[in-house]
Amino acid sequence: MSHRWASRGEKRTIIVDYHPNESILAYLKDMRDALRMALAYGYVLARENENKVPSPIALRRKLRGWFNSHYDYAGMQQHF
């Protein structure tokens, strides 16, 4: 017996109307910028270490000061 929602080859799309609020958009922008900075730091660390990919710990140590000076997400209290 197959599941009643089993695909028969046709494509199924569910559309959900969602409009994120400004705080979600700001958070996503901040995380995009942090990721770009992490990639830049990773590139620099790789160049300094014979093009070897840096360890996540080394990258985190290098990025921590920049991240903490730009964002206060770790100190924020969230209430859900």
N, C-alpha and C positions, 0 to 999 in steps of 0.2 A: 504494500500500500504506500503510495507516494504522498508527500505532504501536499496539502491543498494549495499552498503558495508556490509549489515547485515550478521552476521556469520551464517553459516549453520552447525556449529559444528567443522569445520576444523580449525586448528591452522594457524595463519598468523603471519609472522615475517618480519619486515622491517629491513634491515641491512643498517646502515649508517657508512660510513668510516670516522672516526674522530680520529685525533691524537692531544691530548692537548699539548700546548706549555709548556715550563719549568716553567713559572710563575704560570700557573694554577696548575701544579703538586706540586710546592712549597707551594702554598696557601692551597691545600688540605692536605698536610702533616702537615702544621702548625695547621690547624683546627682539625686534628686527634689528635695531641699532646695536644692541648688545651682541647679537650673533655676528653681525658684520665686524665688530671690533674683535671678537674672539677669533674669527678667521684671519684678521690682520695680524694679531698677536701670534697665532699659530704659524703663519707664514714666516714671520720674523724669527721665531724660535727654531723653525726648521732650517732656515738659512744659516743660523748661527751654529747648528749642530749637524753639519754635513748633509743637509736635506733629509734628515730623519724626522718622521712625524713625532711631535712632542707628546709626552704622556698627558693624560687628562689632568693629573695632579699638577704638573708643571704649568700647564696652561691655566688652570684655575688660580694658582698662586700669582701668576703674571697678571691676570685679568682682575683679581679681587679688588685691588685699590681703585682701579678705574670704575668698576661697577658700583662699589660702595659710595664713591664720590658723586656719581650721577643718579643713582636710584636708591630709594629707601624701602624697597619691597620687603626686605627681611624684618624691618622694624614695624611694619604696618600690622595693625590688628584688624582682622576681618571677621565680620559677623554675618553669618548666613542664616 
